[in-house]
Amino acid sequence: MSENTGSKMFFSFLTGAALGAGLALLFAPQSGKETRKQIKDLSEKLSGEMKDEVEKISEKAKGLIEGAKDTFSKKTRI
């Protein structure tokens, strides 16, 4: 599986999880105040997870760029 496909699957999963959780919260038999708190907590959790994943992808991209630069500089020396 390519990195691009893995990233797409991860973001699709997060989107589905967020939508499912949001719908479950909206239809749950509880007060609006409790529902808003749960939505806020869930959005903070998902935001943190997405930031972590973006950082991982960014680090991988930096590594690929550095590898490409090294390969290019080696080929231009020859």
Backbone as XML, in Angstrom:
<?xml version="1.0"?>
<chain id="A" units="angstrom">
  <residue number="1" name="MET">
    <atom name="N" x="0.855" y="-1.166" z="0.000"/>
    <atom name="CA" x="0.000" y="0.000" z="0.000"/>
    <atom name="C" x="0.906" y="1.236" z="0.000"/>
  </residue>
  <residue number="2" name="SER">
    <atom name="N" x="0.623" y="2.163" z="-0.851"/>
    <atom name="CA" x="1.439" y="3.363" z="-0.935"/>
    <atom name="C" x="1.114" y="4.306" z="0.211"/>
  </residue>
  <residue number="3" name="GLU">
    <atom name="N" x="2.031" y="5.239" z="0.481"/>
    <atom name="CA" x="1.821" y="6.219" z="1.544"/>
    <atom name="C" x="0.569" y="7.045" z="1.276"/>
  </residue>
  <residue number="4" name="ASN">
    <atom name="N" x="0.348" y="7.413" z="0.027"/>
    <atom name="CA" x="-0.798" y="8.235" z="-0.326"/>
    <atom name="C" x="-2.106" y="7.504" z="-0.011"/>
  </residue>
  <residue number="5" name="THR">
    <atom name="N" x="-2.162" y="6.223" z="-0.340"/>
    <atom name="CA" x="-3.356" y="5.434" z="-0.073"/>
    <atom name="C" x="-3.579" y="5.295" z="1.426"/>
  </residue>
  <residue number="6" name="GLY">
    <atom name="N" x="-2.504" y="5.071" z="2.179"/>
    <atom name="CA" x="-2.617" y="4.961" z="3.629"/>
    <atom name="C" x="-3.121" y="6.244" z="4.250"/>
  </residue>
  <residue number="7" name="SER">
    <atom name="N" x="-2.633" y="7.371" z="3.777"/>
    <atom name="CA" x="-3.074" y="8.666" z="4.300"/>
    <atom name="C" x="-4.546" y="8.900" z="3.981"/>
  </residue>
  <residue number="8" name="LYS">
    <atom name="N" x="-4.943" y="8.559" z="2.760"/>
    <atom name="CA" x="-6.349" y="8.727" z="2.373"/>
    <atom name="C" x="-7.248" y="7.867" z="3.245"/>
  </residue>
  <residue number="9" name="MET">
    <atom name="N" x="-6.818" y="6.626" z="3.506"/>
    <atom name="CA" x="-7.617" y="5.731" z="4.332"/>
    <atom name="C" x="-7.721" y="6.272" z="5.759"/>
  </residue>
  <residue number="10" name="PHE">
    <atom name="N" x="-6.618" y="6.811" z="6.284"/>
    <atom name="CA" x="-6.625" y="7.346" z="7.639"/>
    <atom name="C" x="-7.579" y="8.526" z="7.744"/>
  </residue>
  <residue number="11" name="PHE">
    <atom name="N" x="-7.486" y="9.463" z="6.814"/>
    <atom name="CA" x="-8.361" y="10.628" z="6.859"/>
    <atom name="C" x="-9.821" y="10.246" z="6.602"/>
  </residue>
  <residue number="12" name="SER">
    <atom name="N" x="-10.063" y="9.252" z="5.754"/>
    <atom name="CA" x="-11.424" y="8.766" z="5.540"/>
    <atom name="C" x="-11.978" y="8.154" z="6.818"/>
  </residue>
  <residue number="13" name="PHE">
    <atom name="N" x="-11.144" y="7.387" z="7.508"/>
    <atom name="CA" x="-11.554" y="6.794" z="8.780"/>
    <atom name="C" x="-11.895" y="7.876" z="9.797"/>
  </residue>
  <residue number="14" name="LEU">
    <atom name="N" x="-11.022" y="8.883" z="9.920"/>
    <atom name="CA" x="-11.275" y="9.971" z="10.872"/>
    <atom name="C" x="-12.557" y="10.719" z="10.537"/>
  </residue>
  <residue number="15" name="THR">
    <atom name="N" x="-12.778" y="10.968" z="9.262"/>
    <atom name="CA" x="-13.990" y="11.665" z="8.844"/>
    <atom name="C" x="-15.228" y="10.847" z="9.193"/>
  </residue>
  <residue number="16" name="GLY">
    <atom name="N" x="-15.196" y="9.562" z="8.892"/>
    <atom name="CA" x="-16.328" y="8.698" z="9.222"/>
    <atom name="C" x="-16.559" y="8.597" z="10.720"/>
  </residue>
  <residue number="17" name="ALA">
    <atom name="N" x="-15.469" y="8.504" z="11.473"/>
    <atom name="CA" x="-15.590" y="8.427" z="12.930"/>
    <atom name="C" x="-16.197" y="9.713" z="13.487"/>
  </residue>
  <residue number="18" name="ALA">
    <atom name="N" x="-15.740" y="10.843" z="12.974"/>
    <atom name="CA" x="-16.255" y="12.127" z="13.455"/>
    <atom name="C" x="-17.739" y="12.280" z="13.124"/>
  </residue>
  <residue number="19" name="LEU">
    <atom name="N" x="-18.119" y="11.919" z="11.901"/>
    <atom name="CA" x="-19.531" y="12.016" z="11.516"/>
    <atom name="C" x="-20.403" y="11.073" z="12.336"/>
  </residue>
  <residue number="20" name="GLY">
    <atom name="N" x="-19.937" y="9.853" z="12.512"/>
    <atom name="CA" x="-20.696" y="8.884" z="13.289"/>
    <atom name="C" x="-20.847" y="9.315" z="14.747"/>
  </residue>
  <residue number="21" name="ALA">
    <atom name="N" x="-19.754" y="9.800" z="15.318"/>
    <atom name="CA" x="-19.810" y="10.254" z="16.710"/>
    <atom name="C" x="-20.711" y="11.475" z="16.847"/>
  </residue>
  <residue number="22" name="GLY">
    <atom name="N" x="-20.612" y="12.377" z="15.890"/>
    <atom name="CA" x="-21.465" y="13.568" z="15.928"/>
    <atom name="C" x="-22.939" y="13.218" z="15.850"/>
  </residue>
  <residue number="23" name="LEU">
    <atom name="N" x="-23.281" y="12.314" z="14.947"/>
    <atom name="CA" x="-24.687" y="11.897" z="14.827"/>
    <atom name="C" x="-25.164" y="11.178" z="16.085"/>
  </residue>
  <residue number="24" name="ALA">
    <atom name="N" x="-24.300" y="10.340" z="16.649"/>
    <atom name="CA" x="-24.677" y="9.635" z="17.877"/>
    <atom name="C" x="-24.933" y="10.629" z="19.006"/>
  </residue>
  <residue number="25" name="LEU">
    <atom name="N" x="-24.098" y="11.651" z="19.084"/>
    <atom name="CA" x="-24.285" y="12.661" z="20.129"/>
    <atom name="C" x="-25.567" y="13.453" z="19.924"/>
  </residue>
  <residue number="26" name="LEU">
    <atom name="N" x="-25.857" y="13.780" z="18.684"/>
    <atom name="CA" x="-27.049" y="14.578" z="18.407"/>
    <atom name="C" x="-28.349" y="13.835" z="18.713"/>
  </residue>
  <residue number="27" name="PHE">
    <atom name="N" x="-28.336" y="12.526" z="18.538"/>
    <atom name="CA" x="-29.547" y="11.746" z="18.767"/>
    <atom name="C" x="-29.590" y="11.094" z="20.144"/>
  </residue>
  <residue number="28" name="ALA">
    <atom name="N" x="-28.579" y="11.325" z="20.961"/>
    <atom name="CA" x="-28.542" y="10.735" z="22.305"/>
    <atom name="C" x="-29.518" y="11.463" z="23.222"/>
  </residue>
  <residue number="29" name="PRO">
    <atom name="N" x="-30.152" y="10.741" z="24.126"/>
    <atom name="CA" x="-31.111" y="11.365" z="25.057"/>
    <atom name="C" x="-30.389" y="12.030" z="26.236"/>
  </residue>
  <residue number="30" name="GLN">
    <atom name="N" x="-29.902" y="13.232" z="26.032"/>
    <atom name="CA" x="-29.232" y="13.985" z="27.089"/>
    <atom name="C" x="-29.434" y="15.465" z="26.853"/>
  </residue>
  <residue number="31" name="SER">
    <atom name="N" x="-28.997" y="16.265" z="27.798"/>
    <atom name="CA" x="-29.209" y="17.702" z="27.669"/>
    <atom name="C" x="-28.289" y="18.297" z="26.604"/>
  </residue>
  <residue number="32" name="GLY">
    <atom name="N" x="-28.657" y="19.473" z="26.120"/>
    <atom name="CA" x="-27.841" y="20.170" z="25.135"/>
    <atom name="C" x="-26.471" y="20.528" z="25.670"/>
  </residue>
  <residue number="33" name="LYS">
    <atom name="N" x="-26.418" y="20.886" z="26.950"/>
    <atom name="CA" x="-25.140" y="21.254" z="27.571"/>
    <atom name="C" x="-24.186" y="20.057" z="27.565"/>
  </residue>
  <residue number="34" name="GLU">
    <atom name="N" x="-24.694" y="18.883" z="27.923"/>
    <atom name="CA" x="-23.864" y="17.673" z="27.913"/>
    <atom name="C" x="-23.417" y="17.327" z="26.495"/>
  </residue>
  <residue number="35" name="THR">
    <atom name="N" x="-24.331" y="17.470" z="25.550"/>
    <atom name="CA" x="-24.014" y="17.172" z="24.156"/>
    <atom name="C" x="-22.930" y="18.100" z="23.634"/>
  </residue>
  <residue number="36" name="ARG">
    <atom name="N" x="-23.057" y="19.396" z="23.911"/>
    <atom name="CA" x="-22.040" y="20.353" z="23.463"/>
    <atom name="C" x="-20.681" y="20.049" z="24.069"/>
  </residue>
  <residue number="37" name="LYS">
    <atom name="N" x="-20.647" y="19.645" z="25.332"/>
    <atom name="CA" x="-19.383" y="19.302" z="25.980"/>
    <atom name="C" x="-18.762" y="18.080" z="25.309"/>
  </residue>
  <residue number="38" name="GLN">
    <atom name="N" x="-19.583" y="17.074" z="25.027"/>
    <atom name="CA" x="-19.065" y="15.875" z="24.364"/>
    <atom name="C" x="-18.539" y="16.202" z="22.970"/>
  </residue>
  <residue number="39" name="ILE">
    <atom name="N" x="-19.249" y="17.041" z="22.229"/>
    <atom name="CA" x="-18.790" y="17.429" z="20.893"/>
    <atom name="C" x="-17.467" y="18.174" z="20.992"/>
  </residue>
  <residue number="40" name="LYS">
    <atom name="N" x="-17.357" y="19.083" z="21.959"/>
    <atom name="CA" x="-16.115" y="19.837" z="22.156"/>
    <atom name="C" x="-14.964" y="18.893" z="22.489"/>
  </residue>
  <residue number="41" name="ASP">
    <atom name="N" x="-15.187" y="17.967" z="23.422"/>
    <atom name="CA" x="-14.142" y="17.015" z="23.805"/>
    <atom name="C" x="-13.712" y="16.152" z="22.629"/>
  </residue>
  <residue number="42" name="LEU">
    <atom name="N" x="-14.688" y="15.674" z="21.864"/>
    <atom name="CA" x="-14.377" y="14.841" z="20.705"/>
    <atom name="C" x="-13.595" y="15.628" z="19.654"/>
  </residue>
  <residue number="43" name="SER">
    <atom name="N" x="-13.997" y="16.865" z="19.395"/>
    <atom name="CA" x="-13.300" y="17.661" z="18.381"/>
    <atom name="C" x="-11.874" y="17.962" z="18.818"/>
  </residue>
  <residue number="44" name="GLU">
    <atom name="N" x="-11.649" y="18.190" z="20.111"/>
    <atom name="CA" x="-10.289" y="18.424" z="20.602"/>
    <atom name="C" x="-9.439" y="17.163" z="20.438"/>
  </residue>
  <residue number="45" name="LYS">
    <atom name="N" x="-10.025" y="16.014" z="20.731"/>
    <atom name="CA" x="-9.300" y="14.751" z="20.586"/>
    <atom name="C" x="-8.927" y="14.501" z="19.125"/>
  </residue>
  <residue number="46" name="LEU">
    <atom name="N" x="-9.909" y="14.654" z="18.234"/>
    <atom name="CA" x="-9.641" y="14.420" z="16.809"/>
    <atom name="C" x="-8.647" y="15.431" z="16.253"/>
  </residue>
  <residue number="47" name="SER">
    <atom name="N" x="-8.726" y="16.660" z="16.719"/>
    <atom name="CA" x="-7.789" y="17.694" z="16.276"/>
    <atom name="C" x="-6.365" y="17.302" z="16.650"/>
  </residue>
  <residue number="48" name="GLY">
    <atom name="N" x="-6.184" y="16.842" z="17.871"/>
    <atom name="CA" x="-4.856" y="16.411" z="18.307"/>
    <atom name="C" x="-4.339" y="15.243" z="17.496"/>
  </residue>
  <residue number="49" name="GLU">
    <atom name="N" x="-5.210" y="14.275" z="17.221"/>
    <atom name="CA" x="-4.815" y="13.114" z="16.422"/>
    <atom name="C" x="-4.434" y="13.538" z="15.009"/>
  </residue>
  <residue number="50" name="MET">
    <atom name="N" x="-5.195" y="14.457" z="14.428"/>
    <atom name="CA" x="-4.887" y="14.911" z="13.069"/>
    <atom name="C" x="-3.566" y="15.668" z="13.044"/>
  </residue>
  <residue number="51" name="LYS">
    <atom name="N" x="-3.309" y="16.505" z="14.066"/>
    <atom name="CA" x="-2.030" y="17.219" z="14.126"/>
    <atom name="C" x="-0.870" y="16.239" z="14.202"/>
  </residue>
  <residue number="52" name="ASP">
    <atom name="N" x="-1.018" y="15.187" z="15.012"/>
    <atom name="CA" x="0.027" y="14.172" z="15.119"/>
    <atom name="C" x="0.278" y="13.498" z="13.772"/>
  </residue>
  <residue number="53" name="GLU">
    <atom name="N" x="-0.797" y="13.162" z="13.076"/>
    <atom name="CA" x="-0.649" y="12.491" z="11.781"/>
    <atom name="C" x="-0.012" y="13.419" z="10.753"/>
  </residue>
  <residue number="54" name="VAL">
    <atom name="N" x="-0.384" y="14.685" z="10.755"/>
    <atom name="CA" x="0.213" y="15.646" z="9.822"/>
    <atom name="C" x="1.708" y="15.787" z="10.102"/>
  </residue>
  <residue number="55" name="GLU">
    <atom name="N" x="2.086" y="15.791" z="11.377"/>
    <atom name="CA" x="3.504" y="15.871" z="11.726"/>
    <atom name="C" x="4.261" y="14.653" z="11.213"/>
  </residue>
  <residue number="56" name="LYS">
    <atom name="N" x="3.674" y="13.458" z="11.361"/>
    <atom name="CA" x="4.311" y="12.241" z="10.865"/>
    <atom name="C" x="4.504" y="12.314" z="9.351"/>
  </residue>
  <residue number="57" name="ILE">
    <atom name="N" x="3.468" y="12.736" z="8.646"/>
    <atom name="CA" x="3.546" y="12.829" z="7.185"/>
    <atom name="C" x="4.583" y="13.870" z="6.784"/>
  </residue>
  <residue number="58" name="SER">
    <atom name="N" x="4.634" y="14.982" z="7.521"/>
    <atom name="CA" x="5.601" y="16.033" z="7.239"/>
    <atom name="C" x="7.035" y="15.521" z="7.410"/>
  </residue>
  <residue number="59" name="GLU">
    <atom name="N" x="7.271" y="14.774" z="8.471"/>
    <atom name="CA" x="8.605" y="14.214" z="8.705"/>
    <atom name="C" x="8.994" y="13.238" z="7.593"/>
  </residue>
  <residue number="60" name="LYS">
    <atom name="N" x="8.044" y="12.412" z="7.170"/>
    <atom name="CA" x="8.328" y="11.481" z="6.072"/>
    <atom name="C" x="8.655" y="12.252" z="4.792"/>
  </residue>
  <residue number="61" name="ALA">
    <atom name="N" x="7.910" y="13.324" z="4.534"/>
    <atom name="CA" x="8.151" y="14.131" z="3.338"/>
    <atom name="C" x="9.536" y="14.774" z="3.397"/>
  </residue>
  <residue number="62" name="LYS">
    <atom name="N" x="9.909" y="15.289" z="4.563"/>
    <atom name="CA" x="11.240" y="15.882" z="4.712"/>
    <atom name="C" x="12.323" y="14.859" z="4.435"/>
  </residue>
  <residue number="63" name="GLY">
    <atom name="N" x="12.125" y="13.638" z="4.928"/>
    <atom name="CA" x="13.094" y="12.571" z="4.672"/>
    <atom name="C" x="13.195" y="12.239" z="3.196"/>
  </residue>
  <residue number="64" name="LEU">
    <atom name="N" x="12.060" y="12.187" z="2.513"/>
    <atom name="CA" x="12.075" y="11.922" z="1.072"/>
    <atom name="C" x="12.773" y="13.033" z="0.300"/>
  </residue>
  <residue number="65" name="ILE">
    <atom name="N" x="12.528" y="14.280" z="0.709"/>
    <atom name="CA" x="13.165" y="15.424" z="0.046"/>
    <atom name="C" x="14.671" y="15.376" z="0.240"/>
  </residue>
  <residue number="66" name="GLU">
    <atom name="N" x="15.101" y="15.104" z="1.467"/>
    <atom name="CA" x="16.538" y="15.013" z="1.737"/>
    <atom name="C" x="17.177" y="13.881" z="0.933"/>
  </residue>
  <residue number="67" name="GLY">
    <atom name="N" x="16.490" y="12.747" z="0.850"/>
    <atom name="CA" x="16.996" y="11.627" z="0.057"/>
    <atom name="C" x="17.103" y="11.987" z="-1.414"/>
  </residue>
  <residue number="68" name="ALA">
    <atom name="N" x="16.115" y="12.694" z="-1.924"/>
    <atom name="CA" x="16.150" y="13.113" z="-3.332"/>
    <atom name="C" x="17.279" y="14.105" z="-3.570"/>
  </residue>
  <residue number="69" name="LYS">
    <atom name="N" x="17.491" y="15.025" z="-2.627"/>
    <atom name="CA" x="18.594" y="15.986" z="-2.756"/>
    <atom name="C" x="19.938" y="15.266" z="-2.772"/>
  </residue>
  <residue number="70" name="ASP">
    <atom name="N" x="20.110" y="14.285" z="-1.873"/>
    <atom name="CA" x="21.354" y="13.537" z="-1.832"/>
    <atom name="C" x="21.573" y="12.789" z="-3.138"/>
  </residue>
  <residue number="71" name="THR">
    <atom name="N" x="20.536" y="12.143" z="-3.632"/>
    <atom name="CA" x="20.641" y="11.396" z="-4.887"/>
    <atom name="C" x="20.979" y="12.333" z="-6.034"/>
  </residue>
  <residue number="72" name="PHE">
    <atom name="N" x="20.325" y="13.475" z="-6.087"/>
    <atom name="CA" x="20.576" y="14.438" z="-7.159"/>
    <atom name="C" x="22.011" y="14.967" z="-7.079"/>
  </residue>
  <residue number="73" name="SER">
    <atom name="N" x="22.489" y="15.292" z="-5.895"/>
    <atom name="CA" x="23.844" y="15.846" z="-5.772"/>
    <atom name="C" x="24.885" y="14.786" z="-6.131"/>
  </residue>
  <residue number="74" name="LYS">
    <atom name="N" x="24.641" y="13.518" z="-5.825"/>
    <atom name="CA" x="25.561" y="12.458" z="-6.192"/>
    <atom name="C" x="25.598" y="12.276" z="-7.699"/>
  </residue>
  <residue number="75" name="LYS">
    <atom name="N" x="24.468" y="12.377" z="-8.362"/>
    <atom name="CA" x="24.413" y="12.191" z="-9.808"/>
    <atom name="C" x="25.041" y="13.376" z="-10.545"/>
  </residue>
  <residue number="76" name="THR">
    <atom name="N" x="24.930" y="14.567" z="-9.980"/>
    <atom name="CA" x="25.513" y="15.720" z="-10.655"/>
    <atom name="C" x="27.025" y="15.773" z="-10.481"/>
  </residue>
  <residue number="77" name="ARG">
    <atom name="N" x="27.569" y="15.099" z="-9.474"/>
    <atom name="CA" x="29.032" y="15.055" z="-9.282"/>
    <atom name="C" x="29.695" y="14.130" z="-10.276"/>
  </residue>
  <residue number="78" name="ILE">
    <atom name="N" x="28.966" y="13.181" z="-10.781"/>
    <atom name="CA" x="29.543" y="12.173" z="-11.687"/>
    <atom name="C" x="29.766" y="12.735" z="-13.055"/>
  </residue>
</chain>
